[in-house]
Amino acid sequence: MEQCGRVKAIKGRFAEVEVRRSTACESCSAAHVCPSGRKDAVIRARNDAGAEVGDRVKLETPSGSVLKYAFAVFLFPLLLALAAFLVVSSFSDETAAVISAVCGFALAFAVVFFTFERSARKRGGAVIITEIEKKEDKEDNNESDNMESTV
């Protein structure tokens, strides 16, 4: 999956890139609750292209990573909740089974969050800056900053 954005900050070998919400997000039924549902989002990307602040860049997320995240966020919690429900309902009442399903669902999200957070720190994240589309001129950047402050 590819996306374009503008580099806002450089932190070591990573860059914070501001990206616009994609057209896929606009048609998504979960867009109103998704944290990326804002008009702009800032994401952390590995700066393999050597981009600098203000540069317009192309970002890439390997399709394998997208599928892995989709499974982890959507399917894994449901499977763990179902398993917890079935196991507890075999030896207890329905109320306990429903409570265990909710706990399994929450546990799955905690596992996903901490696992991906740790792996992102270790590997450097799944989003990579693959190319610089437009280098930002320092003069143009200063002029745009002056224009914004006068408005």
NORJO-V753522 format. One line per field, one symbol per residue. psi: psi as a letter, one per 20 degrees, with the letter a starting at -180 (. if undefined). A space follows every 10 residues. Layout:
# NORJO-V753522
psi = ???
This chain:
# NORJO-V753522
psi = pqqqapphqp ncjqqoppqq prhhhhipij hiiphjirgq qpqpqpmhik qrpiqprpqp ophhhghggg ghhggghggh ggggggghih jarhghgggh gghggggghg ggghghgghh hghjrippoh qohpppphgh ghghghghhi .
